[in-house]
Amino acid sequence: MRFGIALLLASLVTGCATVRTVPTLPEDLSVVRDQLVVYSDFKLATRHRLVEELVALRGDISEQLAVPVSDEPIHIYLFDNAETYKKYIERHFPALPDRRAFFVESDTRLTVYAQWGDRVAEDLRHEVTHGYLHSVIPNTPLWLDEGIAEYFETPRGWDGLHLAHVKLLDAQASKGMWKPDLSRLDKLTAIDEMTQRDYAESWLWLHFFLQTTRERQVLLQHHLNTLHEKAQAPPFSQIVFNAEPDAAYTVLDHLRTLAEANRVE
């Protein structure tokens, strides 16, 4: 949803009349590249390297997941000032938690809101991944949607390796505080049900299926294409355990291999 001219609110504060400007969306059209339509309230180079990376991300997602690409626009609004961003989100999306970036899907529009800062590349890779995915598979199950976004939020060339998730899961698994449970993830339907560990586990399953064997990659790709073509599919956990009954143990071994290879303590 876009908002135009700022509204002025007048109120009395400590006996004085104060005029407050309601924060609005960045209005300047900075960049249009493939699906991406980028607005910012600061000067953004047409060939900014982050924009180039986001453009290339579409091909990476399509190739690794074997899903088609779309021409549906993804509108990206970039706020230079963190406080302006926060006030805008609080006013127009009061139910959302405090985060640096969001992807919002409506019946007619795919939109990303983000504040420009030190972690904007990671944030935009994550949220724009949601945009690319939802433009072709709008009904992606929650855990799978987030797992894919967590996988592709990592820098190009990292093969989806998310060291923070490896560290978290390895520490908790070593203490007997956690074990993989894909069936439980499949039952999650609301974003506020997901903990940081759920995001990490969702990422782990994606890395397991995309970075271990060709057979596992094809299994995931087939599931996503079924969702794309038929808008529904059996729970992925059911498909996985039919194909590989010991998958929960194997994915845990995969985690241990990643932890050891990257010296995660």
Contacts in CASP RR format, 6 or more apart in sequence:
PFRMAT RR
TARGET T0000
AUTHOR 0000-0000-0000
METHOD contacts of the structure
MODEL  1
MRFGIALLLASLVTGCATVRTVPTLPEDLSVVRDQLVVYSDFKLATRHRL
VEELVALRGDISEQLAVPVSDEPIHIYLFDNAETYKKYIERHFPALPDRR
AFFVESDTRLTVYAQWGDRVAEDLRHEVTHGYLHSVIPNTPLWLDEGIAE
YFETPRGWDGLHLAHVKLLDAQASKGMWKPDLSRLDKLTAIDEMTQRDYA
ESWLWLHFFLQTTRERQVLLQHHLNTLHEKAQAPPFSQIVFNAEPDAAYT
VLDHLRTLAEANRVE
1 92 0 8 1.000
1 106 0 8 1.000
1 109 0 8 1.000
1 111 0 8 1.000
2 25 0 8 1.000
3 24 0 8 1.000
3 25 0 8 1.000
3 92 0 8 1.000
4 24 0 8 1.000
4 25 0 8 1.000
4 27 0 8 1.000
5 24 0 8 1.000
6 21 0 8 1.000
6 22 0 8 1.000
6 23 0 8 1.000
6 24 0 8 1.000
7 21 0 8 1.000
7 22 0 8 1.000
8 19 0 8 1.000
8 20 0 8 1.000
8 21 0 8 1.000
8 22 0 8 1.000
9 19 0 8 1.000
9 20 0 8 1.000
9 22 0 8 1.000
10 17 0 8 1.000
10 18 0 8 1.000
10 19 0 8 1.000
10 20 0 8 1.000
11 17 0 8 1.000
11 18 0 8 1.000
11 20 0 8 1.000
12 18 0 8 1.000
22 91 0 8 1.000
23 84 0 8 1.000
23 85 0 8 1.000
23 87 0 8 1.000
23 88 0 8 1.000
23 91 0 8 1.000
24 88 0 8 1.000
25 39 0 8 1.000
25 77 0 8 1.000
25 88 0 8 1.000
26 39 0 8 1.000
26 40 0 8 1.000
26 41 0 8 1.000
26 77 0 8 1.000
26 78 0 8 1.000
26 79 0 8 1.000
27 39 0 8 1.000
27 41 0 8 1.000
28 39 0 8 1.000
28 40 0 8 1.000
28 41 0 8 1.000
29 37 0 8 1.000
29 38 0 8 1.000
29 39 0 8 1.000
30 38 0 8 1.000
30 39 0 8 1.000
30 40 0 8 1.000
30 43 0 8 1.000
30 44 0 8 1.000
30 46 0 8 1.000
30 78 0 8 1.000
31 37 0 8 1.000
31 38 0 8 1.000
31 44 0 8 1.000
31 46 0 8 1.000
31 48 0 8 1.000
31 51 0 8 1.000
32 38 0 8 1.000
33 51 0 8 1.000
33 54 0 8 1.000
33 55 0 8 1.000
34 55 0 8 1.000
34 58 0 8 1.000
35 58 0 8 1.000
35 69 0 8 1.000
35 70 0 8 1.000
35 71 0 8 1.000
35 72 0 8 1.000
35 73 0 8 1.000
35 74 0 8 1.000
35 132 0 8 1.000
35 135 0 8 1.000
36 51 0 8 1.000
36 54 0 8 1.000
36 55 0 8 1.000
36 73 0 8 1.000
36 74 0 8 1.000
36 76 0 8 1.000
36 128 0 8 1.000
37 73 0 8 1.000
37 74 0 8 1.000
37 75 0 8 1.000
37 76 0 8 1.000
38 44 0 8 1.000
38 51 0 8 1.000
38 76 0 8 1.000
38 78 0 8 1.000
39 75 0 8 1.000
39 76 0 8 1.000
39 77 0 8 1.000
39 78 0 8 1.000
40 77 0 8 1.000
40 78 0 8 1.000
40 79 0 8 1.000
40 80 0 8 1.000
40 116 0 8 1.000
41 78 0 8 1.000
41 79 0 8 1.000
41 80 0 8 1.000
41 81 0 8 1.000
41 84 0 8 1.000
42 78 0 8 1.000
42 80 0 8 1.000
42 116 0 8 1.000
44 51 0 8 1.000
44 78 0 8 1.000
45 51 0 8 1.000
50 120 0 8 1.000
50 121 0 8 1.000
50 124 0 8 1.000
53 121 0 8 1.000
53 125 0 8 1.000
53 156 0 8 1.000
54 124 0 8 1.000
54 125 0 8 1.000
54 128 0 8 1.000
56 156 0 8 1.000
57 125 0 8 1.000
57 128 0 8 1.000
57 129 0 8 1.000
57 132 0 8 1.000
57 152 0 8 1.000
57 156 0 8 1.000
58 69 0 8 1.000
58 132 0 8 1.000
59 69 0 8 1.000
60 152 0 8 1.000
60 156 0 8 1.000
61 67 0 8 1.000
61 129 0 8 1.000
61 132 0 8 1.000
61 133 0 8 1.000
61 148 0 8 1.000
61 152 0 8 1.000
62 68 0 8 1.000
62 69 0 8 1.000
62 132 0 8 1.000
64 210 0 8 1.000
64 217 0 8 1.000
65 148 0 8 1.000
65 220 0 8 1.000
65 221 0 8 1.000
65 224 0 8 1.000
66 221 0 8 1.000
66 224 0 8 1.000
66 225 0 8 1.000
67 133 0 8 1.000
67 136 0 8 1.000
67 137 0 8 1.000
67 221 0 8 1.000
67 224 0 8 1.000
67 225 0 8 1.000
67 228 0 8 1.000
68 136 0 8 1.000
68 228 0 8 1.000
69 132 0 8 1.000
69 136 0 8 1.000
70 132 0 8 1.000
70 135 0 8 1.000
70 136 0 8 1.000
72 110 0 8 1.000
72 135 0 8 1.000
73 110 0 8 1.000
74 110 0 8 1.000
74 111 0 8 1.000
74 112 0 8 1.000
74 128 0 8 1.000
74 131 0 8 1.000
74 132 0 8 1.000
74 135 0 8 1.000
75 109 0 8 1.000
75 110 0 8 1.000
75 111 0 8 1.000
75 112 0 8 1.000
76 111 0 8 1.000
76 112 0 8 1.000
76 114 0 8 1.000
76 124 0 8 1.000
76 128 0 8 1.000
77 111 0 8 1.000
77 112 0 8 1.000
77 113 0 8 1.000
77 114 0 8 1.000
78 114 0 8 1.000
78 115 0 8 1.000
78 116 0 8 1.000
78 120 0 8 1.000
79 85 0 8 1.000
79 88 0 8 1.000
79 113 0 8 1.000
79 114 0 8 1.000
79 115 0 8 1.000
79 116 0 8 1.000
80 115 0 8 1.000
80 116 0 8 1.000
81 115 0 8 1.000
82 115 0 8 1.000
82 117 0 8 1.000
85 113 0 8 1.000
85 114 0 8 1.000
85 115 0 8 1.000
86 98 0 8 1.000
86 115 0 8 1.000
88 113 0 8 1.000
89 96 0 8 1.000
89 102 0 8 1.000
89 113 0 8 1.000
93 102 0 8 1.000
93 104 0 8 1.000
96 102 0 8 1.000
97 192 0 8 1.000
100 114 0 8 1.000
100 115 0 8 1.000
100 117 0 8 1.000
100 119 0 8 1.000
100 120 0 8 1.000
100 123 0 8 1.000
101 112 0 8 1.000
101 113 0 8 1.000
101 114 0 8 1.000
101 115 0 8 1.000
101 120 0 8 1.000
101 123 0 8 1.000
101 124 0 8 1.000
101 126 0 8 1.000
101 127 0 8 1.000
102 112 0 8 1.000
102 113 0 8 1.000
102 114 0 8 1.000
102 127 0 8 1.000
103 110 0 8 1.000
103 111 0 8 1.000
103 112 0 8 1.000
103 127 0 8 1.000
103 128 0 8 1.000
103 130 0 8 1.000
103 131 0 8 1.000
103 134 0 8 1.000
104 110 0 8 1.000
104 111 0 8 1.000
104 112 0 8 1.000
104 113 0 8 1.000
105 111 0 8 1.000
105 130 0 8 1.000
105 131 0 8 1.000
105 134 0 8 1.000
105 138 0 8 1.000
110 131 0 8 1.000
110 134 0 8 1.000
110 135 0 8 1.000
112 124 0 8 1.000
112 127 0 8 1.000
112 128 0 8 1.000
112 130 0 8 1.000
112 131 0 8 1.000
114 120 0 8 1.000
114 123 0 8 1.000
114 124 0 8 1.000
114 127 0 8 1.000
121 155 0 8 1.000
122 153 0 8 1.000
122 154 0 8 1.000
123 153 0 8 1.000
125 152 0 8 1.000
125 153 0 8 1.000
125 154 0 8 1.000
125 155 0 8 1.000
126 149 0 8 1.000
126 150 0 8 1.000
126 152 0 8 1.000
126 153 0 8 1.000
127 149 0 8 1.000
129 148 0 8 1.000
129 149 0 8 1.000
129 152 0 8 1.000
129 153 0 8 1.000
130 145 0 8 1.000
130 149 0 8 1.000
133 140 0 8 1.000
133 145 0 8 1.000
133 148 0 8 1.000
133 149 0 8 1.000
134 140 0 8 1.000
134 145 0 8 1.000
136 228 0 8 1.000
137 224 0 8 1.000
137 227 0 8 1.000
137 228 0 8 1.000
139 227 0 8 1.000
139 231 0 8 1.000
139 232 0 8 1.000
140 148 0 8 1.000
140 224 0 8 1.000
140 227 0 8 1.000
141 186 0 8 1.000
141 235 0 8 1.000
141 236 0 8 1.000
142 188 0 8 1.000
142 189 0 8 1.000
142 190 0 8 1.000
142 191 0 8 1.000
142 194 0 8 1.000
143 185 0 8 1.000
143 186 0 8 1.000
143 188 0 8 1.000
143 194 0 8 1.000
143 198 0 8 1.000
143 202 0 8 1.000
143 205 0 8 1.000
144 202 0 8 1.000
144 206 0 8 1.000
144 236 0 8 1.000
146 194 0 8 1.000
146 198 0 8 1.000
146 199 0 8 1.000
146 202 0 8 1.000
147 199 0 8 1.000
147 202 0 8 1.000
147 203 0 8 1.000
147 205 0 8 1.000
147 206 0 8 1.000
148 206 0 8 1.000
150 162 0 8 1.000
150 165 0 8 1.000
150 199 0 8 1.000
150 200 0 8 1.000
150 202 0 8 1.000
150 203 0 8 1.000
150 206 0 8 1.000
151 160 0 8 1.000
151 162 0 8 1.000
151 203 0 8 1.000
151 206 0 8 1.000
151 207 0 8 1.000
151 210 0 8 1.000
152 160 0 8 1.000
153 162 0 8 1.000
154 160 0 8 1.000
154 161 0 8 1.000
154 162 0 8 1.000
159 211 0 8 1.000
160 207 0 8 1.000
160 210 0 8 1.000
160 211 0 8 1.000
161 207 0 8 1.000
161 258 0 8 1.000
161 262 0 8 1.000
162 200 0 8 1.000
162 203 0 8 1.000
162 207 0 8 1.000
163 262 0 8 1.000
163 264 0 8 1.000
164 200 0 8 1.000
165 199 0 8 1.000
165 200 0 8 1.000
165 203 0 8 1.000
165 204 0 8 1.000
166 255 0 8 1.000
166 258 0 8 1.000
166 259 0 8 1.000
166 262 0 8 1.000
166 264 0 8 1.000
167 259 0 8 1.000
167 264 0 8 1.000
167 265 0 8 1.000
168 196 0 8 1.000
168 197 0 8 1.000
168 200 0 8 1.000
169 178 0 8 1.000
169 197 0 8 1.000
169 200 0 8 1.000
169 201 0 8 1.000
169 204 0 8 1.000
169 255 0 8 1.000
170 255 0 8 1.000
170 256 0 8 1.000
170 258 0 8 1.000
170 259 0 8 1.000
170 264 0 8 1.000
172 178 0 8 1.000
172 197 0 8 1.000
173 179 0 8 1.000
173 252 0 8 1.000
173 255 0 8 1.000
173 256 0 8 1.000
178 197 0 8 1.000
178 201 0 8 1.000
179 248 0 8 1.000
179 252 0 8 1.000
180 201 0 8 1.000
180 204 0 8 1.000
180 205 0 8 1.000
180 248 0 8 1.000
180 251 0 8 1.000
180 252 0 8 1.000
181 201 0 8 1.000
181 248 0 8 1.000
182 205 0 8 1.000
182 236 0 8 1.000
182 237 0 8 1.000
182 240 0 8 1.000
182 241 0 8 1.000
182 247 0 8 1.000
182 248 0 8 1.000
183 235 0 8 1.000
183 237 0 8 1.000
183 241 0 8 1.000
185 198 0 8 1.000
185 201 0 8 1.000
185 202 0 8 1.000
185 205 0 8 1.000
185 237 0 8 1.000
186 235 0 8 1.000
186 236 0 8 1.000
186 237 0 8 1.000
186 238 0 8 1.000
188 194 0 8 1.000
188 198 0 8 1.000
194 202 0 8 1.000
204 251 0 8 1.000
204 254 0 8 1.000
204 255 0 8 1.000
205 251 0 8 1.000
206 220 0 8 1.000
207 254 0 8 1.000
207 258 0 8 1.000
208 216 0 8 1.000
208 250 0 8 1.000
208 251 0 8 1.000
208 254 0 8 1.000
209 216 0 8 1.000
209 217 0 8 1.000
209 219 0 8 1.000
209 220 0 8 1.000
210 216 0 8 1.000
210 217 0 8 1.000
210 220 0 8 1.000
212 254 0 8 1.000
216 244 0 8 1.000
219 239 0 8 1.000
219 240 0 8 1.000
219 243 0 8 1.000
220 236 0 8 1.000
223 233 0 8 1.000
223 236 0 8 1.000
223 239 0 8 1.000
226 233 0 8 1.000
227 233 0 8 1.000
233 239 0 8 1.000
240 247 0 8 1.000
241 247 0 8 1.000
244 250 0 8 1.000
258 264 0 8 1.000
END
